[in-house]
């Protein structure tokens, strides 16, 4: 069986051994007051402790006193500390973790307890040379005890948190599985979980699917770190922080944001774009697909399939494809396959390639002309160019391609060619 730290009496001269024993007895006589002082300091220095009631501090005082008695008994009796001696401390650590205290607060309590005890040891020692030397002989074993006890406490915290995280992960996955089957839960723990995320049978929701496409730090595309980093970023950001169902499953992260009162689909899209960009700055490149709004759980399976289909619209380097921002024309152009690209007239394709190298002025003119409902003067104003310049550009497009932008059929063909070019990732941004 593994043993704890050695806290026994080191090889000391008889005078130093007597001084050491005297100091420990003096501290023992004051131990109740020492424990009260330690708790008072914890109450002052640890913010989360200051908010607690007297029953909590009674528990803390009992813990501190038990630790002190164990240390003094081991130091006086020359025995080591075994892991089983700290069962009481592990149980307390679990209580603190269950109550929501941070691990650093629990470790800070150990630090405070050690410092208060050490101050009392020095006070009981006095100022003689032998007393000071005897007190110094206690430093190492006391430090070993605190390290050993705090390590066991940290292990208890981690064990509890792993248990909680595993349970929460299972609950979220089970909830998502039921929603993707087209039904909202009606009873039990899953109903409570759904309500915590604002999800009801008729709640307007959207589906977001994210996958990692690259890591600028490691090049690793498969690490679970990416999924949980994405999950955490989605879960804690935005005005609905902590209230979005987010699940890591099958190599993807699935989020189900509820379109709450005062929000719309554009708010959801903007939020997830911000998450994608922030993770990109930190080195994790994601592709995200965002669905249209599902009017209740019954439509969520459709929304999930939409989000997965939207991933096909994202360029290979990552980005966001948000279906609420696309018109049917945009969607069909972005879904164009190699055959559709081959059907674009070679003259049109050649002009667009050349125009891209020269700053895309002709493409901008075509788009502005269409958006202005074929009003060339309005298009020129929006482009901040002279009317004659806009006229010259349209004439040049016709000369090079045989397509007259003033004819609806020809203009539509030019717009389709532009959309296909941009959808193929040749410089466009269709986020």
RODO-2510 file (C-alpha; in nm, 4 decimals, decimal comma):
residues 431
     n   res          X          Y          Z
     1     x     0,0000     0,0000     0,0000
     2     x     0,1347     0,3443    -0,0895
     3     x     0,2302     0,5625     0,2034
     4     x     0,2007     0,9330     0,2584
     5     x     0,4678     1,1783     0,3648
     6     x     0,7044     1,1105     0,6519
     7     x     0,6155     1,3500     0,9340
     8     x     0,8098     1,1868     1,2154
     9     x     1,0902     1,3252     1,4254
    10     x     1,4173     1,3802     1,2355
    11     x     1,7586     1,3088     1,3865
    12     x     1,7809     1,5918     1,6424
    13     x     1,9841     1,6462     1,9528
    14     x     1,8058     1,5888     2,2828
    15     x     1,7720     1,9648     2,3561
    16     x     1,6191     2,0258     2,0114
    17     x     1,3876     1,7260     2,0492
    18     x     1,2636     1,8609     2,3822
    19     x     1,2092     2,2053     2,2299
    20     x     1,0213     2,0555     1,9400
    21     x     0,7998     1,8557     2,1781
    22     x     0,7344     2,1670     2,3904
    23     x     0,6279     2,3663     2,0836
    24     x     0,3866     2,0965     1,9665
    25     x     0,2272     2,0698     2,3128
    26     x     0,1862     2,4478     2,3300
    27     x     0,0142     2,4517     1,9916
    28     x    -0,2036     2,1570     2,0968
    29     x    -0,3301     2,3551     2,3952
    30     x    -0,4402     2,6395     2,1645
    31     x    -0,5705     2,4243     1,8807
    32     x    -0,9402     2,5161     1,9090
    33     x    -0,8578     2,8857     1,8896
    34     x    -0,6115     2,8255     1,6055
    35     x    -0,8832     2,6531     1,4018
    36     x    -1,1241     2,9436     1,4667
    37     x    -0,8557     3,1915     1,3540
    38     x    -0,7929     2,9930     1,0346
    39     x    -1,1643     2,9909     0,9507
    40     x    -1,1858     3,3666     1,0148
    41     x    -0,8998     3,4282     0,7702
    42     x    -1,0600     3,2010     0,5092
    43     x    -1,3822     3,3933     0,5493
    44     x    -1,1956     3,7163     0,4736
    45     x    -0,9592     3,6036     0,1979
    46     x    -1,1731     3,3588    -0,0035
    47     x    -1,4688     3,5459    -0,1617
    48     x    -1,6841     3,2387    -0,2195
    49     x    -1,6470     3,1385     0,1474
    50     x    -1,7542     3,4818     0,2692
    51     x    -2,0997     3,4277     0,1203
    52     x    -2,1733     3,1106     0,3186
    53     x    -2,3808     3,0531     0,6321
    54     x    -2,2727     2,9428     0,9793
    55     x    -2,3463     2,5768     0,9169
    56     x    -2,0917     2,5824     0,6354
    57     x    -1,8296     2,7367     0,8636
    58     x    -1,8979     2,4773     1,1322
    59     x    -1,8095     2,2132     0,8733
    60     x    -1,4957     2,4047     0,7704
    61     x    -1,3910     2,4441     1,1345
    62     x    -1,4296     2,0692     1,1933
    63     x    -1,2185     1,9974     0,8860
    64     x    -0,9434     2,2394     0,9882
    65     x    -0,9351     2,1021     1,3420
    66     x    -0,9143     1,7431     1,2190
    67     x    -0,6250     1,8302     0,9872
    68     x    -0,4412     2,0127     1,2652
    69     x    -0,4848     1,7270     1,5136
    70     x    -0,3628     1,4738     1,2584
    71     x    -0,0539     1,6786     1,1789
    72     x     0,0370     1,7383     1,5429
    73     x    -0,0193     1,3746     1,6375
    74     x     0,1988     1,2556     1,3499
    75     x     0,4719     1,5089     1,4323
    76     x     0,4702     1,4185     1,8012
    77     x     0,4393     1,0436     1,7563
    78     x     0,6879     1,0013     1,4744
    79     x     0,4472     0,8319     1,2319
    80     x     0,3751     0,8716     0,8626
    81     x     0,0443     0,9728     0,7015
    82     x    -0,1367     0,7128     0,4908
    83     x    -0,3973     0,7820     0,2192
    84     x    -0,6669     0,6190     0,4312
    85     x    -0,6034     0,8810     0,6997
    86     x    -0,7428     1,1443     0,4642
    87     x    -1,0771     0,9837     0,3845
    88     x    -1,2464     1,2616     0,5824
    89     x    -1,0753     1,5242     0,3641
    90     x    -1,1750     1,3569     0,0380
    91     x    -1,5356     1,3503     0,1567
    92     x    -1,5191     1,7222     0,2348
    93     x    -1,3680     1,7937    -0,1062
    94     x    -1,6588     1,6144    -0,2712
    95     x    -1,9032     1,8230    -0,0669
    96     x    -1,7332     2,1452    -0,1781
    97     x    -1,7273     2,0328    -0,5421
    98     x    -2,0936     1,9346    -0,5257
    99     x    -2,1769     2,2763    -0,3805
   100     x    -2,0076     2,4422    -0,6776
   101     x    -1,6899     2,5759    -0,5150
   102     x    -1,3903     2,6174    -0,7448
   103     x    -1,0908     2,3934    -0,6857
   104     x    -0,8682     2,6982    -0,6382
   105     x    -1,0862     2,8069    -0,3438
   106     x    -1,0400     2,4697    -0,1759
   107     x    -0,6635     2,4838    -0,2305
   108     x    -0,6596     2,8420    -0,0979
   109     x    -0,8201     2,7103     0,2219
   110     x    -0,5282     2,4679     0,2623
   111     x    -0,2860     2,7546     0,2107
   112     x    -0,4575     2,9663     0,4736
   113     x    -0,4694     2,6784     0,7199
   114     x    -0,0981     2,6093     0,6757
   115     x    -0,0026     2,9759     0,7195
   116     x    -0,2111     3,0225     1,0362
   117     x    -0,0690     2,7058     1,1899
   118     x     0,2853     2,8103     1,1044
   119     x     0,2352     3,1544     1,2604
   120     x     0,1147     2,9908     1,5822
   121     x     0,4100     2,7477     1,5815
   122     x     0,6522     3,0398     1,5600
   123     x     0,4674     3,2248     1,8347
   124     x     0,4783     2,9199     2,0630
   125     x     0,8441     2,8584     1,9851
   126     x     0,9734     3,1851     2,1253
   127     x     1,2924     3,3638     2,0307
   128     x     1,5729     3,1446     2,1649
   129     x     1,8143     2,9948     1,9137
   130     x     1,7228     2,6381     2,0095
   131     x     1,3519     2,7116     1,9841
   132     x     1,3913     2,8704     1,6414
   133     x     1,5963     2,5745     1,5187
   134     x     1,3376     2,3298     1,6540
   135     x     1,0619     2,5237     1,4794
   136     x     1,2520     2,5120     1,1518
   137     x     1,2658     2,1320     1,1797
   138     x     0,8859     2,1361     1,1462
   139     x     0,8798     2,3246     0,8149
   140     x     0,9491     2,0333     0,5789
   141     x     0,7058     1,7802     0,7324
   142     x     0,4287     2,0413     0,7478
   143     x     0,4806     2,1296     0,3822
   144     x     0,4779     1,7604     0,2905
   145     x     0,1489     1,7140     0,4723
   146     x    -0,0194     2,0074     0,2991
   147     x     0,1058     1,8923    -0,0420
   148     x    -0,0162     1,5380     0,0220
   149     x    -0,3560     1,6436     0,1601
   150     x    -0,4210     1,9049    -0,1096
   151     x    -0,3291     1,6533    -0,3808
   152     x    -0,5874     1,4100    -0,2454
   153     x    -0,8431     1,6907    -0,2311
   154     x    -0,7689     1,7849    -0,5926
   155     x    -0,8126     1,4212    -0,6991
   156     x    -1,1518     1,4123    -0,5292
   157     x    -1,2526     1,7311    -0,7114
   158     x    -1,1442     1,5913    -1,0468
   159     x    -1,3250     1,2614    -0,9863
   160     x    -1,6460     1,4458    -0,9011
   161     x    -1,6192     1,6861    -1,1955
   162     x    -1,5512     1,3980    -1,4362
   163     x    -1,8600     1,2247    -1,3028
   164     x    -2,0698     1,5406    -1,3408
   165     x    -1,9351     1,6151    -1,6899
   166     x    -1,9958     1,2573    -1,8034
   167     x    -2,3526     1,2675    -1,6716
   168     x    -2,4163     1,6065    -1,8312
   169     x    -2,2719     1,4889    -2,1630
   170     x    -2,4978     1,1830    -2,1608
   171     x    -2,8004     1,3938    -2,0766
   172     x    -2,7277     1,6430    -2,3560
   173     x    -2,6709     1,3640    -2,6086
   174     x    -2,9914     1,1888    -2,5052
   175     x    -3,1823     1,5170    -2,5338
   176     x    -3,0402     1,5897    -2,8778
   177     x    -3,1139     1,2360    -2,9981
   178     x    -3,4778     1,2745    -2,8957
   179     x    -3,5050     1,6175    -3,0602
   180     x    -3,3501     1,4860    -3,3825
   181     x    -3,6145     1,2152    -3,3766
   182     x    -3,8686     1,4959    -3,4027
   183     x    -4,0087     1,4971    -3,0501
   184     x    -3,9547     1,7141    -2,7442
   185     x    -3,9369     1,5317    -2,4083
   186     x    -4,2538     1,5432    -2,2000
   187     x    -4,1372     1,4138    -1,8616
   188     x    -3,8418     1,3204    -1,6478
   189     x    -3,4850     1,4577    -1,6445
   190     x    -3,4822     1,5239    -2,0201
   191     x    -3,7840     1,7523    -1,9872
   192     x    -3,6023     1,9486    -1,7158
   193     x    -3,2907     1,9679    -1,9341
   194     x    -3,4920     2,0873    -2,2352
   195     x    -3,6603     2,3545    -2,0251
   196     x    -3,3196     2,4739    -1,9006
   197     x    -3,2250     2,5435    -2,2643
   198     x    -3,5603     2,7061    -2,3397
   199     x    -3,6640     2,4172    -2,5651
   200     x    -4,0314     2,3271    -2,5835
   201     x    -4,2426     2,1298    -2,8319
   202     x    -4,3235     2,4449    -3,0327
   203     x    -4,0138     2,6578    -2,9670
   204     x    -3,8604     2,8134    -3,2797
   205     x    -3,5127     2,6642    -3,3116
   206     x    -3,2247     2,6395    -3,5538
   207     x    -2,9612     2,3733    -3,6053
   208     x    -2,5905     2,4471    -3,6329
   209     x    -2,3342     2,1836    -3,7306
   210     x    -1,9617     2,2563    -3,6973
   211     x    -1,6625     2,0436    -3,7969
   212     x    -1,2928     2,1141    -3,7639
   213     x    -1,1073     2,1514    -4,0939
   214     x    -0,7653     2,2550    -3,9678
   215     x    -0,5456     2,3576    -3,6772
   216     x    -0,2777     2,6149    -3,7474
   217     x    -0,0943     2,5107    -3,4302
   218     x    -0,0706     2,1317    -3,4672
   219     x    -0,2241     2,0384    -3,8025
   220     x    -0,4311     1,7796    -3,6164
   221     x    -0,7856     1,7550    -3,7502
   222     x    -0,9085     1,4729    -3,5270
   223     x    -0,8230     1,5781    -3,1707
   224     x    -1,1215     1,5829    -2,9358
   225     x    -0,9840     1,9140    -2,8116
   226     x    -1,1373     2,0860    -3,1138
   227     x    -1,4842     1,9538    -3,0456
   228     x    -1,4848     2,0520    -2,6823
   229     x    -1,3192     2,3890    -2,7512
   230     x    -1,5904     2,4610    -3,0068
   231     x    -1,8596     2,3356    -2,7725
   232     x    -1,7334     2,5561    -2,4888
   233     x    -1,7032     2,8635    -2,7114
   234     x    -2,0593     2,8229    -2,8390
   235     x    -2,1956     2,7525    -2,4942
   236     x    -2,0454     3,0512    -2,3101
   237     x    -2,0618     3,3287    -2,5703
   238     x    -2,3364     3,5661    -2,6689
   239     x    -2,6428     3,7092    -2,4979
   240     x    -2,7795     3,3588    -2,4291
   241     x    -2,4557     3,2323    -2,2645
   242     x    -2,4922     2,8882    -2,1100
   243     x    -2,8453     2,8462    -2,2471
   244     x    -2,7770     2,6790    -2,5819
   245     x    -2,7854     2,3016    -2,6181
   246     x    -2,4439     2,2011    -2,7568
   247     x    -2,3366     1,8399    -2,8107
   248     x    -2,0155     1,6807    -2,9398
   249     x    -2,1099     1,3708    -3,1408
   250     x    -1,9816     1,1647    -3,4334
   251     x    -1,6949     1,4016    -3,5148
   252     x    -1,9141     1,7109    -3,5237
   253     x    -2,0502     1,9707    -3,2846
   254     x    -2,4265     2,0214    -3,2984
   255     x    -2,5902     2,3272    -3,1433
   256     x    -2,9628     2,3929    -3,1120
   257     x    -3,0113     2,7645    -3,0398
   258     x    -3,3647     2,8765    -2,9593
   259     x    -3,4837     3,1902    -3,1382
   260     x    -3,5934     3,3758    -2,8286
   261     x    -3,8249     3,6748    -2,8015
   262     x    -3,6647     3,9834    -2,9519
   263     x    -3,4255     3,7794    -3,1669
   264     x    -3,4345     3,6563    -3,5238
   265     x    -3,2414     3,4176    -3,7468
   266     x    -2,9888     3,6891    -3,8349
   267     x    -2,8937     3,7248    -3,4658
   268     x    -2,8188     3,3529    -3,4513
   269     x    -2,6100     3,3675    -3,7701
   270     x    -2,4114     3,6669    -3,6440
   271     x    -2,3385     3,4944    -3,3144
   272     x    -2,2058     3,1774    -3,4719
   273     x    -1,9979     3,3704    -3,7237
   274     x    -1,8345     3,5476    -3,4296
   275     x    -1,7584     3,2127    -3,2640
   276     x    -1,6081     3,0756    -3,5855
   277     x    -1,3885     3,3823    -3,6317
   278     x    -1,2701     3,3854    -3,2725
   279     x    -1,1676     3,0196    -3,2872
   280     x    -0,9953     3,0866    -3,6204
   281     x    -0,7889     3,3612    -3,4566
   282     x    -0,6943     3,1128    -3,1846
   283     x    -0,5811     2,8576    -3,4444
   284     x    -0,8832     2,6270    -3,4872
   285     x    -1,0457     2,6494    -3,8311
   286     x    -1,4080     2,5410    -3,8462
   287     x    -1,6702     2,4873    -4,1102
   288     x    -2,0188     2,5722    -3,9868
   289     x    -2,3560     2,5093    -4,1457
   290     x    -2,6619     2,6953    -4,0146
   291     x    -3,0190     2,5916    -4,0918
   292     x    -3,3326     2,7925    -4,1417
   293     x    -3,5753     2,8211    -3,8486
   294     x    -3,7576     2,5067    -3,7354
   295     x    -4,0992     2,5844    -3,5908
   296     x    -4,0892     2,3342    -3,3075
   297     x    -3,9241     2,0012    -3,2339
   298     x    -4,1147     1,8292    -3,5128
   299     x    -3,9196     2,0291    -3,7730
   300     x    -3,5775     1,9987    -3,6090
   301     x    -3,4753     1,6835    -3,8043
   302     x    -3,5260     1,8841    -4,1243
   303     x    -3,3227     2,1726    -3,9834
   304     x    -3,0393     1,9373    -3,8861
   305     x    -3,0229     1,7967    -4,2390
   306     x    -3,0211     2,1528    -4,3741
   307     x    -2,7250     2,2443    -4,1511
   308     x    -2,5325     1,9368    -4,2669
   309     x    -2,6103     2,0187    -4,6305
   310     x    -2,4936     2,3777    -4,5728
   311     x    -2,1496     2,2454    -4,4785
   312     x    -2,1035     2,1518    -4,8468
   313     x    -2,1256     2,5217    -4,9316
   314     x    -1,8303     2,6193    -4,7104
   315     x    -1,4917     2,6616    -4,8827
   316     x    -1,2227     2,4071    -4,7962
   317     x    -1,0451     2,6535    -4,5678
   318     x    -1,3432     2,6891    -4,3353
   319     x    -1,6131     2,9478    -4,2838
   320     x    -1,9862     2,9749    -4,2235
   321     x    -2,2700     2,8912    -4,4614
   322     x    -2,5900     3,0385    -4,3197
   323     x    -2,9003     2,9311    -4,5133
   324     x    -3,1202     3,2168    -4,3785
   325     x    -2,8922     3,4580    -4,5640
   326     x    -2,9190     3,2810    -4,9007
   327     x    -3,1800     3,3314    -5,1680
   328     x    -3,2937     3,0274    -5,3692
   329     x    -3,0795     3,1631    -5,6539
   330     x    -2,7716     3,1818    -5,4290
   331     x    -2,8311     2,8328    -5,2951
   332     x    -2,8692     2,6743    -5,6387
   333     x    -2,5582     2,8517    -5,7674
   334     x    -2,3523     2,7469    -5,4676
   335     x    -2,4647     2,3859    -5,5107
   336     x    -2,3512     2,3840    -5,8733
   337     x    -2,1407     2,0830    -5,9708
   338     x    -1,8595     2,0493    -6,2243
   339     x    -2,1107     2,0026    -6,5079
   340     x    -2,2777     2,3349    -6,4263
   341     x    -1,9383     2,5053    -6,4325
   342     x    -1,8600     2,3495    -6,7692
   343     x    -2,1872     2,4837    -6,9086
   344     x    -2,0705     2,8418    -6,8503
   345     x    -1,9675     2,9908    -7,1872
   346     x    -1,5838     2,9846    -7,2112
   347     x    -1,5878     3,3525    -7,3149
   348     x    -1,7771     3,4449    -6,9967
   349     x    -1,5480     3,2294    -6,7855
   350     x    -1,2367     3,3852    -6,9394
   351     x    -1,3648     3,7387    -6,8828
   352     x    -1,4427     3,6690    -6,5176
   353     x    -1,0986     3,5200    -6,4587
   354     x    -0,9298     3,8228    -6,6153
   355     x    -1,1621     4,0630    -6,4323
   356     x    -1,0737     3,9018    -6,1000
   357     x    -0,7055     3,9730    -6,1617
   358     x    -0,7872     4,3373    -6,2414
   359     x    -0,9971     4,4035    -5,9331
   360     x    -1,3404     4,2659    -6,0253
   361     x    -1,4714     4,5974    -6,1600
   362     x    -1,6823     4,4395    -6,4343
   363     x    -1,8331     4,1867    -6,1919
   364     x    -1,9187     4,4684    -5,9508
   365     x    -2,0857     4,6588    -6,2338
   366     x    -2,2994     4,3592    -6,3341
   367     x    -2,4150     4,3081    -5,9766
   368     x    -2,4855     4,6779    -5,9204
   369     x    -2,6794     4,6963    -6,2486
   370     x    -2,8969     4,4010    -6,1439
   371     x    -2,9531     4,5395    -5,7921
   372     x    -3,0566     4,8738    -5,9420
   373     x    -3,3250     4,6990    -6,1526
   374     x    -3,1335     4,7773    -6,4773
   375     x    -3,1153     5,1494    -6,3932
   376     x    -2,7626     5,2320    -6,5118
   377     x    -2,7535     5,5819    -6,3592
   378     x    -2,8485     5,4444    -6,0158
   379     x    -2,5923     5,1659    -6,0499
   380     x    -2,3225     5,4227    -6,1387
   381     x    -2,4151     5,6315    -5,8333
   382     x    -2,3885     5,3317    -5,6055
   383     x    -2,0522     5,2401    -5,7580
   384     x    -1,9429     5,6043    -5,7331
   385     x    -1,8406     5,6173    -6,0969
   386     x    -1,9497     5,8317    -6,3905
   387     x    -2,2509     5,7175    -6,5921
   388     x    -2,0334     5,6979    -6,9071
   389     x    -1,7877     5,4693    -6,7240
   390     x    -2,0670     5,2311    -6,6292
   391     x    -2,1965     5,2403    -6,9876
   392     x    -1,8464     5,1629    -7,1201
   393     x    -1,8148     4,8627    -6,8865
   394     x    -2,1443     4,7107    -7,0000
   395     x    -2,0466     4,7564    -7,3646
   396     x    -1,7106     4,5915    -7,2986
   397     x    -1,8818     4,2928    -7,1327
   398     x    -2,1049     4,2513    -7,4377
   399     x    -1,8101     4,2742    -7,6763
   400     x    -1,6088     4,0134    -7,4856
   401     x    -1,8851     3,7626    -7,4055
   402     x    -2,1646     3,8176    -7,6582
   403     x    -2,4018     3,8771    -7,3629
   404     x    -2,5870     4,2061    -7,3388
   405     x    -2,6446     4,2855    -6,9672
   406     x    -2,9511     4,4918    -7,0646
   407     x    -3,1302     4,1739    -7,1716
   408     x    -3,2776     3,9790    -6,8771
   409     x    -3,1741     3,6379    -7,0079
   410     x    -2,8134     3,7487    -7,0703
   411     x    -2,7920     3,9305    -6,7366
   412     x    -2,9184     3,6219    -6,5559
   413     x    -2,6565     3,4078    -6,7293
   414     x    -2,3815     3,6481    -6,6200
   415     x    -2,5085     3,6486    -6,2621
   416     x    -2,5204     3,2677    -6,2568
   417     x    -2,1627     3,2518    -6,3881
   418     x    -2,0507     3,4917    -6,1162
   419     x    -2,2284     3,2937    -5,8432
   420     x    -2,0808     2,9666    -5,9650
   421     x    -1,7337     3,1180    -5,9732
   422     x    -1,7632     3,2513    -5,6196
   423     x    -1,9267     2,9328    -5,4923
   424     x    -1,6295     2,7332    -5,6204
   425     x    -1,4084     2,9284    -5,3788
   426     x    -1,2356     3,1289    -5,6477
   427     x    -1,2191     3,4406    -5,4396
   428     x    -1,5787     3,4817    -5,3296
   429     x    -1,7074     3,4931    -4,9740
   430     x    -2,0519     3,3487    -4,9296
   431     x    -2,0735     3,3565    -4,5565
***
